[in-house]
Amino acid sequence: MIESVSLQQMKKLYEIADYDETVDGSDYIYVRITPDSNIPSALTKAMRFNGLIITLVKSGKLSASVNMERFNLTENCMVVTGANSIITFEDDSMQNLDASVLFVSNEFIHDLNFEIIVLNNLPIASNRAPLVTLTPGECAHMAAYLELLDMNARQKISEGFEMFHKGISRSLLTATLYQLMLMSCRAREEQPEEDPQTGGRPRSRRMLYTHEFVRLVNKYFRSEHSVRFYADRLCISPKYLSLVVKECTGRSAAEIIDEHLLLEAKNLLRFSGKNIQQVAYELNFSNQSSFGKYFKHLTGLSPSEFQNS
């Protein structure tokens, strides 16, 4: 099984980024990949990172698998993955690549002074990985933000002035995420999906319910599979929860639970070495048969067929 790792556990990243003991890499790490880079295996093995990853391709090509869905990134493309997504960068797809990758710890994200409505609108609310096509100007703009974060991490700080350094880091990352949100909204406007009930504008209370629902699903999906459980925790009806989640995300509450559960099932079946019965019990199915029916209904394959594929 691919275990979730923290930023501090990814020792190889510090070497790739050329961070030594003088560089503060406890909150985030910036990695630059150029056509001359020797891509280390640490970046091409499947990883499950407990934090945020922003990948910006300025030129060249890169294929990445995010939660077992393949994305092809070309010039002026960006992909953002949320906490505990399973990601693999395919080294044989890297052609004349100039890219920047920012790894941000989950703890640091939670330490930011973010307006809750903006946070709820960030394109990382589920385990899907949004691919955003940027204009050349937007790509250069985002690259500048990422490079500023790297420069700040490398800045030598005198004893007693750490609070200023931390404040700059928070402000830079907050500005980067606001910029990311602005670019994502611009991309969505080019392909609008109008909701007749909201006019395309999410309602703040409904966004708050949706944000809290996704947080609860991330925490409990292995053991709790019903919409009712999450509605009860939010003190609203299952019908109302399904309505607001559908309005805000375009997917039903049940679909979001299934996305999390199915990804974890695939992770366990493919990487844990556990048999199907053990996986079924770990994911709180009453028996192997019910798990098999659930898995086949969603994928078209039985668990054993998936394991052997």
TASULLIN-V71515 format. One record per residue. RES is the residue in one small letter. PSI is psi as a letter, one per 40 degrees, with the letter a starting at -180 (none if undefined). Layout:
# TASULLIN-V71515
RES:PSI  RES:PSI
This chain:
# TASULLIN-V71515
m:i  i:h  e:i  s:h  v:i  s:i  l:d  q:d  q:e  m:g  k:d  k:d  l:d  y:d  e:d  i:d  a:e  d:f  y:h  d:a  e:e  t:e  v:h  d:h  g:f  s:d  d:d  y:i  i:h  y:h  v:h  r:h  i:h  t:i  p:d  d:e  s:i  n:h  i:h  p:i  s:d  a:d  l:e  t:e  k:i  a:h  m:i  r:g  f:h  n:g  g:a  l:h  i:h  i:h  t:h  l:h  v:h  k:d  s:i  g:a  k:i  l:h  s:h  a:i  s:h  v:h  n:f  m:e  e:h  r:h  f:h  n:h  l:h  t:a  e:h  n:f  c:i  m:i  v:h  v:h  t:h  g:a  a:h  n:e  s:i  i:h  i:i  t:h  f:h  e:h  d:d  d:e  s:e  m:h  q:h  n:f  l:h  d:h  a:i  s:h  v:h  l:h  f:h  v:h  s:i  n:d  e:d  f:d  i:d  h:e  d:e  l:i  n:g  f:h  e:h  i:d  i:d  v:d  l:d  n:d  n:e  l:i  p:f  i:f  a:e  s:a  n:e  r:i  a:h  p:h  l:h  v:h  t:h  l:i  t:i  p:d  g:d  e:d  c:d  a:d  h:d  m:d  a:d  a:d  y:d  l:d  e:d  l:d  l:d  d:d  m:d  n:d  a:d  r:e  q:h  k:h  i:h  s:i  e:h  g:e  f:e  e:d  m:d  f:d  h:d  k:d  g:d  i:d  s:d  r:d  s:d  l:d  l:d  t:d  a:d  t:d  l:d  y:d  q:d  l:d  m:d  l:d  m:d  s:d  c:d  r:d  a:d  r:d  e:d  e:d  q:g  p:i  e:g  e:h  d:h  p:d  q:d  t:e  g:f  g:e  r:h  p:i  r:h  s:d  r:d  r:d  m:d  l:d  y:d  t:d  h:d  e:d  f:d  v:d  r:d  l:d  v:d  n:d  k:d  y:e  f:d  r:d  s:d  e:h  h:e  s:i  v:d  r:d  f:d  y:d  a:d  d:d  r:d  l:e  c:f  i:i  s:i  p:d  k:d  y:d  l:d  s:d  l:d  v:d  v:d  k:d  e:d  c:d  t:e  g:e  r:i  s:i  a:d  a:d  e:d  i:d  i:d  d:d  e:d  h:d  l:d  l:d  l:d  e:d  a:d  k:d  n:d  l:d  l:d  r:d  f:e  s:d  g:e  k:i  n:i  i:d  q:d  q:d  v:d  a:d  y:d  e:d  l:e  n:f  f:i  s:d  n:i  q:d  s:d  s:d  f:d  g:d  k:d  y:d  f:d  k:d  h:d  l:d  t:e  g:e  l:i  s:i  p:d  s:d  e:d  f:d  q:d  n:e  s:none
